[in-house]
C-alpha cells in the first residue's frame, strides 16, 4: 500500500483530496476543541454568560499568538517544499531546522511579553469590571503554554509538506480528544471554571507538540527534524514568505478587537456584554467555516510550492482549479446550513433568549458572502505558495481594512449590532478585487508552460 504522495506525478484532483481534506479535517478539529472550551464555559451555572464574554475577549490574543506559528510554519514549509521539488534535500533540511530554532526562541519571548502586558491588553480589548476576572484567569494560563501551541502548530506544516497529511491530521485529533475529555473534568468536577478550560487546552497542546516532534524524528520522514543554530539570511527568507499569512492571521485579532470595542461602546453598560457574548458565539461559528477553508487552501500550498520548484505551471493551474472547486462546494453547504439551522449551534452555548436571538441573527448576517470568501482564500494562499507575498498580503489587508472601517462606521448611522454586517461587506468586495488581480497574474505566469521564471522565491 502506498503511504506517501508524489507531488510531481500523482493525479492533481486526487492529490488535492488526499492533501487538503485531511488538513481541512485537522483545522476543523482544531477549531472544534477551542469551541468546546467556550461551550463548557458558557454552561457554567450562574456565571456562564459573563465567563463566555471573558473568554471571547481573550480570542484576539490567542489568535495573535497562533499567528507566529504560521509565520515560521508556512514560511519555512513553503521554502522547504520548493527545495524538495528541486531535489535539494540538504537545503530543505536547513529550512526545517531554522524554522524550529526560531519558533523556540520566539515562543519564549512571547510568553514573557504577554504575561507582563496582559492586564493592559484585556482592558484595551473591551473587558468590563464583570468580565475581566474571567478573561485574566483564562489568558494567564493559556499564555504560559505558548511554547507548546506554537511548536505543535508551526512544525505540523512540515509533516504535510513531506507527503503525510494523515499524520498531520493526527496532531490535532490527539489534542482535540484530550481537550474534550479534560474540559468537563477541570471545569465542573474540580470546580475550576474558566481556569480549568485553559488548563485542559494547554495539556492538549503539550500532547500535540510531543506527537509532532516525535513524528518529525521518525526514519520514514524524507527530511528528519534537527536543532540548528539560527542563520540570519535563512531566517529572513522564512520570515519574508511567512509574513503574509502571519499578518493575515494577526490582523484577525485587530478585527475582533475592533468589533468587541465597538459593541461595548455603542451597546453601553447594560447591552455591551450581551453583544460581546453573541459576537463570541457568531465568531465561533465562523471558525467552523474559515478554519476548514484554511485547511483546504493551506493544505494545497506544499503541492503548489513543490511544482513551482519543479517548474510545472500546468500542475499549478490544475491545483488552483480543484482547490477552488472544493472550497466552493464546502462554502455552499455551510451557507445553506447557516440559513436553515443556526439556532441549534447557538443553543449549545447558552439558553439566554436575548443572546440566542441576537446570535442567530448574527450568524445569518456574517455568512451572507461566505461563498465569495472562498475565492479570496484560494487566491491569497495560492499566491503565498508561489512566493508572491506582497500581492497576497495586499489583498488580505484590503479585506481587513474594509472590515475595520465598516465595523466602526456602520454603528454611527444604525444600531450597535449593525457592526455585524462589516463581515459580508468586506468579504464580497475583497473577493471581486482578488479575482480581478488574479486574472492578470494567471495570464502572465500560469496560462502556458515555462512562465514561472519571473517569480522570485
C-alpha angles and dihedrals in degrees: 000000000000111000101177133055125234104219092191101050114018121098110280097223089050093046092050090053094043094047105031101039095057089045089048091051090047091053091047091051090045093055091040094062091047087053090049087063089056093045093055092041092050089054097052104128114257099353103046098113094048092044091050091052089051092053089046090056089055091054096089092054093046089050092048092051091049091051090069088061089059092046093065099019099055094029093052098038094051091055089040091055093047090054092048090050089053091048094247105135093165091057090046091053090052092056092046094051095044092049090052094048094048092048090055093051096044094047092056092048092048092050092057094040096051095043089055095047103034097104092054092044094051093050090048092049094058107274113159128204088266099048100036097083091054093046093047094050094049096044096047093057096039093051091052087063095051093117094060093044094052097043095047093047100039100042093045089074089066092057091056091042089061092055101265106115094154091058088049089053090050090061092067095036091059092050093045096052093047093047094047092050096045099042098076091040095056097033101044111011094045090031092227096138116190092359089058091055091053093047091051090051094051093049089050091051091049089055093049091048092053091049093050094050094046091047094051089052093055119115092235090069112100089216115028124210119259134168111253132187105252114257116209096216093047091045091053091052091050092049091046092058096036096045094082097055089038093055091042091057095037092054088056084071091056090051093051090046091050093048094048092046092048092048092048092047099046095033092055128206094308101043103023097082090046091053092049091049090052091045090052090055092046092049089049089055092048089054088062086062105035098041096055088044089052087050091054095048096035092048090055094052096085089050092052093043093047092053090045088057089048091047095238107146090166091064091044091055091051091048092054091050097049095042089052091049091052092049093049092051092049096046092046091056092047091048090057093046089051091055097045113033113012091127092071090059092049094050092063089064103042145350094208102129096215093049092046094053093045094047094048090052090046093053091053091048095047094050099050092106104028094119093060087043087066090063090052093053095047094049097044096046092041092053090048089055088054092052094251091132097151092057095043092047093049092052092049095046089049089059093045091049091052090050093048093048094046093047090054099040105041096064089054089069103025138027122305093258091059085085086080089072090066088085099060092040091055094041096051099044096042092049090057092049093047092052091052092050092046092051089063093046091048092054093047103043113011110036097084139021122282097019099123097085094097093058113095121207 
